[in-house]
Amino acid sequence: MEVLFNEQDLVDSICIYIAVKESIEPQQVEVDLEFHPSLGFAASTLALGRATRLYEQDIIDAVAVYLQDYHQFIADHLQVNLSFSEKDGFTASIQVLNN
């Protein structure tokens, strides 16, 4: 099975991920997604005046945690592939693996 995330889904996942770490509400987190051809994916977050930088693996972890906590997927059975295009913006394709 494949699950597709659009840019808003990725932002929501990161907001929840940071909110859990900081013990705050997801609405208190601001996210700016970034893609650099040579450096890959990153996100800058701002929560209660504190800035945090997330890198590609952190974003993948945020998606897995979101799917596990909110939709009962098994995080270890998810393969998350991030992508960026001018047309579609930031997206993710999540493969749900058997076993």
N, C-alpha and C positions, 0 to 999 in steps of 0.2 A: 504494500500500500504506500501511496505517496501523499504527503500533506504539503500544500503550497502556502507560503507566507508572503504577504505583500509588505511594503515598507512599514505600514502602521502596525502590523502584527509583530514585526521585529522591534519596533520602538516599545510597544506594550510589553513584550517579553523582557526587554532591558529595564524598563521602569519597575517591573515586579521584582526582578533579580536584585536591583539596587535597593529597593524598598525593604526586602527581606534582610539584606545585609545590614542596613542602617536602622532597622526597626521603625520605619516611617510608612506613610501611605504612598502607593504608586503615583498618585496625582501630584506629589511633592517633588517628583523627579523630572528633569528636563533632559532630553537626549538629542544629540546631533550625530548622525551617522556619517562616516567618511570612508572613501575608497581612494587609495593611492595605487596606481598600477605597479609600482615597485615595492610597496610596503604592505599591500593588502588592505583588509578591512579593519576599521577601528570605530570607536564611539567615544564621544566626550559626554559626560553626564554632570549635572549640577543638581545637588540635593541639599537643601538647607544651608546654602552658601559654601558647600564643600564640592570641589571638582574631583571627578574620578575619570581615569582614562581606561577604557576597555579595549582589548585587542581581539583579534579574530577568534581565538579559542574561548575567550570570555563571552563573546556574543553567541557562539555555538552552545556554550554551557547554559546561557540564559534561555535560549530557545528550548533546550532539553528540559531544564527545570520547569519552565512554564508548561510544557506539554505533559510533564509528569504530574505536577501539582494541580493543574486545572482540568486535565483531560485524561488522567490515569494511564498515560503511556509509560512504558518502562524506559527510563532515560538511556540505559545501556544498549537498548535495541533501536536507537535512532541514529541515523547518519545524516548530518546536516550539511548542506552545501549552500554557501552564500554566493550571491551573484549581484552584479550591478550593470545596468545599461542606461544610457541616456533616455531611452524610450520608457522603460519600466521602472527605473529607479532601483532601489534595493529590494531584493527578493531572496527567498530561501526555498529550497526544495528539500523536504525531509523524507527520507526513506525509512519506513518502519520495517525492521528486519525480523524475521522469524527466529525464534530460539533466543 
